[in-house]
Amino acid sequence: MPEARLSQRIDVWLWHARFYKTRSLATKMIRGGKVRLNGNLCKKASSLIACDDILTFIRSDEILIAKILSIGTRRGPAPEAQLLYEDLTPPKEEYKQDTKDVVAARPRGSGRPTKTQRRAIDKLMN
């Protein structure tokens, strides 16, 4: 029986866990400073990760936090990939906005001028 690996490159793990579609995209995000390993900025795709490490990274305009539970051996289906990590991302606060609140939330006078204001501007300019 083969011995279980203790560490893996961070870009390969992110790809195995299906956080990024391609390994090159994972590498690009790491080099761009979008990934933190245990709170420290990670700039090298060749950085090694191990179990119980915490990754904080950006994917499609949202910040994700994942605790590594195991090292992947292949990029398998999504249910298999979800066994590689524990999602520590806090839940989003859902809020319901009423359309009346959106209109009332804007302070009076901010936004487009009213018809009266436009006439006053035209009168001033002419």
MITI-174024 format. One record per residue: x, y, z of N, C-alpha, C in turn; residue number from 1; chain. Coordinates in steps of 0.2 Angstrom, whole numbers. Layout:
! MITI-174024
[[X Y Z] [X Y Z] [X Y Z] NUM "A"],
...
***
This chain:
! MITI-174024
[[4 -6 0] [0 0 0] [4 6 0] 1 "A"],
[[3 11 -5] [7 17 -5] [7 21 1] 2 "A"],
[[12 25 3] [12 29 9] [8 35 7] 3 "A"],
[[4 38 12] [1 44 11] [5 50 11] 4 "A"],
[[4 55 7] [8 60 6] [7 65 12] 5 "A"],
[[12 68 15] [11 73 20] [10 80 18] 6 "A"],
[[12 82 12] [12 89 9] [11 89 2] 7 "A"],
[[9 95 -1] [7 95 -8] [8 103 -10] 8 "A"],
[[9 104 -16] [9 111 -18] [3 114 -18] 9 "A"],
[[3 120 -16] [-4 124 -15] [-8 124 -21] 10 "A"],
[[-5 126 -27] [-9 126 -33] [-12 120 -35] 11 "A"],
[[-9 114 -34] [-11 108 -35] [-17 106 -31] 12 "A"],
[[-16 108 -24] [-22 106 -20] [-28 110 -21] 13 "A"],
[[-27 117 -23] [-33 121 -24] [-37 118 -31] 14 "A"],
[[-33 116 -35] [-36 113 -41] [-39 106 -40] 15 "A"],
[[-36 102 -36] [-39 96 -34] [-46 97 -30] 16 "A"],
[[-46 102 -25] [-52 103 -21] [-57 107 -25] 17 "A"],
[[-56 108 -32] [-60 111 -36] [-62 119 -35] 18 "A"],
[[-57 122 -32] [-59 129 -30] [-57 133 -37] 19 "A"],
[[-53 131 -41] [-51 134 -47] [-52 129 -53] 20 "A"],
[[-54 132 -58] [-55 127 -64] [-49 124 -67] 21 "A"],
[[-43 128 -67] [-37 126 -70] [-31 127 -65] 22 "A"],
[[-26 123 -65] [-20 124 -61] [-17 131 -62] 23 "A"],
[[-17 133 -69] [-14 139 -71] [-18 145 -68] 24 "A"],
[[-24 144 -67] [-28 150 -64] [-27 150 -56] 25 "A"],
[[-26 144 -53] [-24 144 -46] [-17 147 -45] 26 "A"],
[[-13 146 -50] [-6 149 -49] [-6 156 -50] 27 "A"],
[[-10 158 -55] [-11 166 -56] [-14 169 -50] 28 "A"],
[[-19 166 -47] [-21 169 -41] [-16 169 -35] 29 "A"],
[[-12 164 -34] [-7 164 -29] [-2 169 -30] 30 "A"],
[[1 170 -36] [6 175 -38] [3 182 -38] 31 "A"],
[[-4 182 -39] [-7 189 -38] [-8 191 -31] 32 "A"],
[[-6 187 -26] [-7 189 -19] [-14 188 -16] 33 "A"],
[[-18 184 -20] [-25 183 -18] [-26 177 -13] 34 "A"],
[[-20 174 -11] [-21 168 -7] [-16 169 0] 35 "A"],
[[-19 167 5] [-16 167 12] [-15 160 14] 36 "A"],
[[-10 158 17] [-9 152 20] [-7 153 28] 37 "A"],
[[-12 151 32] [-11 152 39] [-10 159 41] 38 "A"],
[[-14 163 37] [-13 171 39] [-8 174 35] 39 "A"],
[[-3 171 32] [3 174 29] [1 174 21] 40 "A"],
[[3 180 18] [2 180 11] [7 175 8] 41 "A"],
[[4 171 3] [8 166 -1] [9 169 -8] 42 "A"],
[[15 169 -10] [16 172 -17] [19 166 -21] 43 "A"],
[[21 161 -19] [24 155 -23] [19 149 -24] 44 "A"],
[[17 147 -30] [13 142 -31] [16 135 -29] 45 "A"],
[[23 135 -28] [26 129 -26] [26 128 -18] 46 "A"],
[[23 133 -14] [23 132 -7] [19 126 -5] 47 "A"],
[[22 123 0] [19 116 2] [14 117 8] 48 "A"],
[[8 114 7] [3 114 12] [3 107 15] 49 "A"],
[[0 107 21] [-1 100 25] [-8 101 28] 50 "A"],
[[-10 95 31] [-16 95 35] [-17 100 40] 51 "A"],
[[-23 102 42] [-24 107 47] [-21 114 45] 52 "A"],
[[-19 115 39] [-17 122 37] [-24 126 35] 53 "A"],
[[-24 132 36] [-30 136 35] [-28 141 28] 54 "A"],
[[-32 140 23] [-31 144 17] [-37 149 17] 55 "A"],
[[-35 156 15] [-40 161 14] [-38 164 7] 56 "A"],
[[-43 164 3] [-42 166 -4] [-49 168 -7] 57 "A"],
[[-48 172 -13] [-53 175 -16] [-55 170 -22] 58 "A"],
[[-62 170 -23] [-64 166 -29] [-71 170 -31] 59 "A"],
[[-71 173 -37] [-77 176 -40] [-80 181 -35] 60 "A"],
[[-76 186 -33] [-78 191 -28] [-80 189 -21] 61 "A"],
[[-78 184 -19] [-80 182 -12] [-74 179 -9] 62 "A"],
[[-74 180 -2] [-68 177 2] [-70 171 5] 63 "A"],
[[-66 166 3] [-67 159 6] [-62 157 11] 64 "A"],
[[-63 153 16] [-59 151 21] [-60 143 22] 65 "A"],
[[-54 140 21] [-55 132 21] [-49 129 25] 66 "A"],
[[-51 125 29] [-46 121 33] [-45 114 29] 67 "A"],
[[-38 113 28] [-36 107 24] [-37 101 29] 68 "A"],
[[-41 96 26] [-42 90 30] [-38 84 28] 69 "A"],
[[-37 84 21] [-32 79 18] [-29 82 12] 70 "A"],
[[-24 78 9] [-21 80 3] [-24 76 -2] 71 "A"],
[[-25 79 -8] [-28 75 -13] [-24 72 -18] 72 "A"],
[[-26 66 -21] [-22 62 -25] [-24 63 -32] 73 "A"],
[[-30 66 -34] [-32 67 -40] [-38 72 -40] 74 "A"],
[[-39 75 -46] [-45 79 -47] [-51 75 -48] 75 "A"],
[[-55 73 -43] [-60 69 -44] [-67 73 -44] 76 "A"],
[[-73 70 -44] [-79 73 -44] [-80 78 -38] 77 "A"],
[[-85 82 -38] [-86 87 -33] [-87 84 -26] 78 "A"],
[[-91 79 -25] [-92 76 -18] [-85 73 -15] 79 "A"],
[[-81 71 -20] [-74 68 -17] [-70 74 -15] 80 "A"],
[[-70 80 -19] [-66 86 -18] [-68 89 -11] 81 "A"],
[[-75 89 -10] [-77 92 -3] [-75 88 3] 82 "A"],
[[-72 82 2] [-69 79 8] [-62 81 9] 83 "A"],
[[-59 85 5] [-52 87 6] [-52 93 11] 84 "A"],
[[-58 97 12] [-57 103 16] [-64 104 20] 85 "A"],
[[-63 108 25] [-69 110 29] [-70 117 28] 86 "A"],
[[-76 119 26] [-77 126 24] [-78 130 31] 87 "A"],
[[-74 135 32] [-74 139 38] [-77 146 36] 88 "A"],
[[-79 147 30] [-82 154 28] [-88 155 32] 89 "A"],
[[-88 161 35] [-94 163 39] [-100 164 34] 90 "A"],
[[-106 162 36] [-112 163 32] [-113 170 30] 91 "A"],
[[-116 171 24] [-118 178 22] [-124 180 26] 92 "A"],
[[-124 186 28] [-130 189 31] [-135 190 25] 93 "A"],
[[-140 187 25] [-145 188 20] [-150 194 22] 94 "A"],
[[-151 198 18] [-156 204 20] [-161 204 14] 95 "A"],
[[-167 207 16] [-172 208 11] [-173 215 10] 96 "A"],
[[-172 218 4] [-173 225 3] [-180 226 0] 97 "A"],
[[-184 230 2] [-190 232 -1] [-188 238 -6] 98 "A"],
[[-192 238 -12] [-190 243 -17] [-192 250 -14] 99 "A"],
[[-197 250 -10] [-198 257 -7] [-192 259 -3] 100 "A"],
[[-189 255 1] [-183 257 5] [-178 259 1] 101 "A"],
[[-177 257 -5] [-171 259 -10] [-172 266 -12] 102 "A"],
[[-178 267 -14] [-180 274 -16] [-179 279 -10] 103 "A"],
[[-182 277 -4] [-182 282 1] [-175 282 4] 104 "A"],
[[-170 278 3] [-164 278 6] [-159 283 3] 105 "A"],
[[-161 285 -3] [-157 290 -6] [-158 297 -4] 106 "A"],
[[-153 301 -1] [-155 308 1] [-158 312 -4] 107 "A"],
[[-162 316 -2] [-165 321 -7] [-160 326 -10] 108 "A"],
[[-160 326 -16] [-156 331 -20] [-150 327 -23] 109 "A"],
[[-149 321 -21] [-143 317 -24] [-146 313 -30] 110 "A"],
[[-142 313 -35] [-145 310 -41] [-146 315 -47] 111 "A"],
[[-150 313 -51] [-152 317 -57] [-156 323 -55] 112 "A"],
[[-155 329 -58] [-159 335 -57] [-166 334 -59] 113 "A"],
[[-170 337 -55] [-177 337 -57] [-179 342 -63] 114 "A"],
[[-185 342 -65] [-187 346 -71] [-186 353 -69] 115 "A"],
[[-188 355 -63] [-187 362 -61] [-180 364 -61] 116 "A"],
[[-176 359 -58] [-169 361 -58] [-165 361 -64] 117 "A"],
[[-167 357 -69] [-165 358 -76] [-167 364 -79] 118 "A"],
[[-173 366 -78] [-175 373 -81] [-171 379 -78] 119 "A"],
[[-170 378 -72] [-166 383 -68] [-158 383 -71] 120 "A"],
[[-156 378 -72] [-149 377 -75] [-149 380 -82] 121 "A"],
[[-154 378 -86] [-154 381 -93] [-155 388 -93] 122 "A"],
[[-159 391 -89] [-160 398 -88] [-153 402 -86] 123 "A"],
[[-150 399 -82] [-143 401 -80] [-138 401 -85] 124 "A"],
[[-138 396 -89] [-133 395 -95] [-135 400 -100] 125 "A"],
[[-141 401 -102] [-143 406 -107] [-143 413 -105] 126 "A"],
***
